[in-house]
Amino acid sequence: MTLPPALAEIVEDFAALGDSDKITLLLEFAAELPDLPEHLQQEAMEPVPECQSPVFLSVDAGDPESVRLYFTAPPEAPTTRGFAAILHQGLDTASAQEILDVPSDFYYELGLGSAVSPLRLRGMAGMLARIKAQVRTQTGIGGSAPPGSGRPGA
């Protein structure tokens, strides 16, 4: 699996824990989601309807070697905030190509499948898919996955 170093480290941290400790770590990530910079307004961000909670993201791939990611998620949605924070810490400032190379189902490697509902995991998949789509649109790098590759939009 090809992951940027920061995201690979997060995956390793989760893999080393039991289920209850994974939830604790996810909640710690939720508390670490940074506030939006003043120049961004939530209304101008892309909604992620795959999430059960109102999540918005913004991708700035003006520098394809250091893509910036911004998220907003309500504090009363700690699982969703945790997923957003994982993607932020793992992918913010990664290159466009590194982001596009992340497997669309990498989140299974976090081992949260037995602790978090599949519907919530689908929210994380939705966030990653939208990040990749924005990176492609803004940079022109990469296209759709080949038909039959099993990786839609990867």
N, C-alpha and C positions, 0 to 999 in steps of 0.2 A: 504494500500500500504506500502510495506516495503522498506524504503530508509535509507541509512546511514545518520546520523544527519546533516552533512554539505550539502548534496544534498536536504534533507527535508527542510532545512532552505531556500535554494535557491528557491525551489518550492513555499514555503510560501510567499517569497518576491515577486515573479512574480504574484501569485494569488491575492495579495492585490492591484495590480495596474490596471489601465485602459490600453487599447490597445496602445496608443501613449507612455505612460510611460513604458510599457513593451519593446517597441522597444528601447527606450532610455537606459533602463537597459541592454538590450542585447548588445548594442553598448559599454556600459561601461565594460561589461565582455570582449568584443573583445579586448579592450585596455589593459586588464589585463592578457592576455594569456602570460605566461612566455616564455622567449627564451629557446632554447634547451641548455642543459648542453654541455660543450665542448666535452665530450666523445661520444656524439651521432652525427651521420651524417644522414641527411635526406635520403640519398641514401640507408641506411640500415634499414629504417623504412618502415612499412606497409602502402601502399596507401589505401585510402578509396574512391573507385570509385563511391560509391553511392552519394558522394558529388558533387555538380556542380563545385566547385573550387578544386584545388589541395591540398588535406589534407593528412597528413601522421601522423601515430601514432606509439608509441612504448610502450609496456607493460613490466614491470619488476616485475614478481611475484616470484622472488627468495625467498622473505619472504612473505608467504601467509597471514600473519597477517598485512602486510603493503605494499600493492601493489603500485608501482610507475607508473605513467602515464605521457607520454610526447607527445606533439602535435606540429605540425607546420602547419600553414595556412597563406596564403598571407594577408597582411594588406588591400589589395583592395577587400577582401572578408569578410566584417565585420560580416555578419550574420553567416557564417561558423565559423569564428574565435570565435564569441560569443558562439556558440554551443560547440566548443572544450573547451573553457574556463569554461563553466558551468560544463562539464564533468570532467575537470581537478580539479576545485575547489571542486566539489561535491564528487569525487571518489578517488582522489589521496590520498594515505596512508590508504584507507579503506581496510578491509580484503578481501581476495578472495571470501569468502562466502557472504559477504555483497554486493559485486559487482554482483555476480551471482544471488542474490536475487532481484536485481532491476528489476521491471517489464519492459519488452522490450518497452512498450508504455508509460513509465512514463512521457515523454516529453509533452504529451497532457495536463498534469496537470499544465504546465507552462502557458497555455492559449494563446499560440502564434498562434493558428490555424487560427484566423481571420486576423492576421497581417503578417503572413509569409506563403509562398506558400507550398502546400503539398510536392512538390518536395524537397524543402529545409528541411522540417521536416524529410523527408526520409533520408536525409544526416545524421541527428543526430541519427536516428535509426541505420544507417549503422555503425557509429562510435561505438555506444554502443554494437552492435552485434559483431564487431571485437574485442573490448576490452574483452568481455565475452569469445569469442573463444580463445583468447590468454591466458586468465586466466585458462581456462579449460586445454589447451594444456600444459601449464607450471606447473600446480599444480596437474593435474589428478582429481581435484574436480569437481563433477557434470557431468552430461551428457546432452544429448538432452532432450528437453521437451517431455513428453509422447505424442503419436499420438493423435490428436484431442483436445489437450489442448488449442489451439488457441494462443499459445505463441511459435512461431518457434524459436528454439535456445535459449529460455529463461532459 
